[in-house]
């Protein structure tokens, strides 16, 4: 699919409506039938778009995904709608009324910004991607607030916009790119573009090294439903050099306070598993202080405490058993307790959870649910058994 134009015609839109719920297993039969009345290329394009829309439901919701237009890369790389809406709301709170969205892709962030009442210039150099962004602005009734421009972002004059938002491409011909200077455009260029604007936000990979974060930026790690989605470098917020972790839905935001690493202590009654955004932001100490706890091991982000302190920033488990790592002993204990549902989590262990689950619970017979943590306690390989508190 190299051209969206045929799908935007009355015939193309009608065909999209016909195939919207097509099961991939039925595509061949559906295509054969439809090609009797429509051009083969149009049928293929419609079925391909229907497939992309079905994949996009997880990011954009069923209502929007059914109206939007996608490219394969657009579905894969676009921002989840809930995350984009959070960022747009934060920009609105900063008083931002216009944004130059550079590397806009199919327009996921531009749509969220426009829905927040912010005027957007969406720029992407790929013709098909820009066409999808333009079609999406029209499909969702946001053309009054979104201008789509097909251009090289390095040639765009952002003067006159309240903020710059840059989402560099982080995939190359060989897959995901981890070096920020290998982004397209490079992080250093994006930082310079950010420093020329009153406000800016740069979306980067959540695994970015903290030492790569410029001193002028506030760094925020965002998770949605427990999955870490991105890191964002904010400029012009009045908080340079700070870090924060934001958890969606909510939002719940944990600011960093520069606390020292928590002390290592003995296993308590409760184990806390910090959210991934908290760990990426290096804010485990802030969670440990909230729950009155310490670390199981100096190098592992599991917090333990004798008391239960509910917090949105970590999942709490009541620990029932502690034993040295031993597969046979674990299998015997699970059989004795008639465990039927086993969740295996690990941190600081080379054991693969699925492999262990097959070994210790090959044929579940009971109904009891147990979580086993494979980790280290004061350096020793350990298994901790428990249940959600």
N, C-alpha and C positions, 0 to 999 in steps of 0.2 A: 504494500500500500504506500504509494509515493505521492498521492494527491487526494485530498479530502473533498475537493470540489464536487465530484459526482455524488457523494453521500449527502451533500447539502442541497441538492435539487429536490423538487417534490417527489420524483420517483425514488431517489435514494433514501429520503426520510421515510417514505411509506414502506420501503423494503426493510429499513432498520426496525420499524415497528413490528413487522411480520416475524423477524428472526430474533427478536430481543431475548426470548426465553429458550432458544434452541440449546438442547443438550449437545455437548461436543461429540458424544457418541452417535448422534443422529445427523451430523453435519453433511455427510456425503449424500444421504437420501434427500435432505432438504435442498441441498445445492442442485442436485439433479432435477428436482421438480421445478425450482425457481428459474433455472436456466432456460426453460421452455418459453418463458415470458420476458426475461430480462437479460441484458448482456452478461456474459460469464464473468468478466472482470468486476462488474458492479456487485454481482452476487457474492463473489469471493471477498470483496472489500467489506460488504455489509456483514457477512458472517465473521470476518476477522474483527470488525469493530464490536460486534455483539460479544465476542469472546473477551475482548479487552474490557468492555463495560462490566461484564460479570466479575472479572478479576478486580476491578476498581471499586467494587462495592465495599470491600474491607477498609479502604482508605477514605472514600467519599460518601458512603451511605448509598442506599438503594435509589432514593429519589434523585439525587444529583447525578449519580453514575449513569442512570438510564437516559439522561439528557445530554451528557457531556461527550466530547470526542477525545480519543486517546491515541497515543503511539505506544509501541511496546516499551520503549525507554521511559516514556512519560508515566506509565503506570508504575514502573519499577522505581523511579527516582523521585517522583513528586512527593511533596510533604503531605502527611496525613492531615485530613481536614481539621480534626480536633486540635492538632498542634499549630496549624496555620491560624486557626481562629484565636487561640491563646496569644500568639505573637501579635496578631493584628490588634487585639484588645489592649495589649501592653503598649503598642505604638500609639493607639488612640489616647490612652491615659497620659502619655508623654506630650500630648498636644500636637501630634503629627497629623497634618492634613493632606500631605502629598508625598508619594514615594516613587523613586526610580527603582524598579524591580529589575535588576540586571541578572541575566541567565534565568529568565522567568519560566522556562520550560513550557508545559501545557497550560500554565496559569493557575496552579493550585493556590499559591500564596497571593497572587493578584486578586483572585476571587474572594479570598477571605478578607483582604484589605478593603476591597470595594464594599463588601457587605458591612464592614465597620464604618463606612462612610468616608473612606480615604481615597483620594484620587491617585491613580496608578499609571505610570508609564512602564509597560512590560516589554522587555527587550530580549530577543533570542536570535542567534544568527542562523539557525536551521530553518529553512522555509516551511517544512511540514510541521515542525513543532510550533512555529509562530502561527501557522494557519489553525492549528488545534486550539491555541490560546485565544485567538480571535473568535473562533466558533464557540468556544466555551463561554466567553463573555456575552455573546449574543444569546446562547441557549439559556443562560441564567438571568438574562435581563439586566446586565451590568455594563452595557456598552457606553453609557453616559459617563462612567467613572474610570473605564479602562481603555487606554490607547495601547495597541500592540504594534511594535515596530520590529521589523526583521533587520537586524544590524549586528555588527561586532560591538560588544559592550565596551571595549576599550576606546571606542571612538565616540561614545555618548557623552554629551555635555549635561551634567546633572545639576547645573546651576539653576536655582529657582525651585528646587524640590526640598521639602523639609527633611527628607531622609533618603538614604541609599540602603537598599537591601540586596545582598549578593549571595547567591547560592551556586558556588562553583561546581562544575562537573567533577565528580570524584571517581569516575570509572574511565578506564582506558581500554585499549585493545586487548589487554590481558586480564581485565577484571578490575576489581576495586583498587584504588590508589590510596596509599597510606601517607606518603610524603606530602605535606601541605603545599610545598613548592611545585609539586607535580599536578596540582589541581589545574583546571582550565576555567578561568584564568588563575594564576598562582595566588596563594594567600597573601603574599607581599603586595601584589597589585591591588587586591581587594582591600587591604588595610589602608593603603594610600588613598584609594577612592573613598573609604570611610572617613578618613581624617579631613577630607575637603568638605564634608557635609555637616550640618548642625547635629544630625543624629544619623546613626547607622546600625545595621545588624548584619552580621556575616554568619551564614549557616555553614558549619564545618562538621567533620566526623567526630563522634563522641570520644573516640580513642586518641584524640589529639594530645600530644605531650604538653603538660602544663608549662614547660619552659618555652614552648612555641607561641604562647599567648602574649601579645604585646602589652606593655605596661599601661597603655592608654585605655585598654578594654576592660569591661566587666564580662566575666565568663559565666554562662548559664548552661547547665545540662538539663535536658528535658526527657522525661519518660512518660509513656502513655500506657495505662493498664499494666504497669510493671515492666514494660519493654523500653529500654533506652533508645530514643529515636534520633537525637541530635545534640550537638553543642552549638551555642550561639554566642558570638562575640558582640557585645553591645558597646556603642560609642555614644557619648553625649547624654548619658543617664545620670551623671554626677557621682558615679561610683567606680572610678577606675581602679583596677587592681583587685577588685573583690570577686568572689565566686558565690554561686548559689545553685541549688538543685530544685527543680520544679517538677512536681508529680501531677499528672492528669489521670482521670478527671479530678476536679477540685476547683481551681488549682491549689496545691499546697506548696509553698515555697520556703525552703530552708536556707537562710543566709549563712555564709561562713563567718566565723569569728576568730579564726587564727588560733584555735585551741591546740595544745600539744597532743601528741599521740596518747591514746588511753593506755593505762597500765595493763599488763597481763595478769589475770587472776584465775582462781580455780573455777571449775564449771559450777554454775549456779542452777537454780531451778528452771530458769528460762533462757532460751537462746533467741537472739534477735538477728534476723537476716536483713541488712539494710537494702533499700531499693538501689537498683543499678545506677541511677542518676546520682544518688548520694555518694556511692563508691567512686564513680568517675570524677566527681567534684572534690574528692578528698575530704569529705565531711563526716566520716565515720565517728570522729571524736565528738562532733555535735550530737549525734544520735546516742552515743555512749553516755554523755552527760545527761541527756533527757531521761534515760531509763536507769540511771544510777549504776552503770555497768562498766565492765572492762573487756579486754580481748581474750579470746581463748588462746591465741598465739600472736606474737608480735607482727607477723607477716600476713595474717589472714583477717578478712573483714567480717568475722562473726563476733557479735557482742553477747556477753553473758551477764545475767543479773539474778539476784535472789527474789526480786519483786517484779510483778507485772505492771508495766506502764504503757498503755496503748499509745501508739504513735503512728501517724500516716507514713512515716519515713522508713519503717521497717516492719517486717512480718514477725510476729512473736510465736514461739513454740514452747510448750512445756516439755522439759526433758524428763524421761522416765528411766532411761538406762544409759550407762556409759561403759564401754568395753573396748579393749584393744582390737585393732583391725584383725578379724579372723572370720573367713567366709563360713567355715563349718559351724562355728559357734552362733553366727548370725542366723544361718539356716535353721539350726535346731531351735533357737529362741522363737523365730517366727512361726515354726510349726507348732511349738508348744502353746503359743498364744492364739493360734488359729487366725493368723493374719491373712486377709484376702486382698487388701489393697496396699501396695507399697510404693511410696514416693522416695526416690533417691536423689539427694542433693549432694554436691561436692564442692569443696574449696580447699585447695592445697593437697589434692589427691590425684594420682595418675589413673585411678580406676575409672572405667567407663560405666556410668549409671545403668545403661540398658543391659550391659553384659552382666553386671552384678545382680540385677533384678532377675535375669533368666536363671542364674545359678542358685539363688537363695529362695526363689519363689516360682519354681517352674509350673506348678499346678495349684493355684490358690484354692483353698477349701473353705476358709472362714470368711467373716464379714468385717473384722476389725481393720481399721485403717491406721497405718504407721508411716511416719517419715523418718528416714535414716540419713544422718549427715556424715559424710566421709570427710574428715578434716584432720587437723593436727591440734593437739592440746599440749602446749609447752614443748613443741617439737616432736611429739610422739604421734604416729598414725593412730587415729581413734575413730570409733563409731559411736555416734550419739543418737539414741532413739527417742522420738517424741511425737507430739501431735499439736496441731494449731491451737494456740491459747485463746 
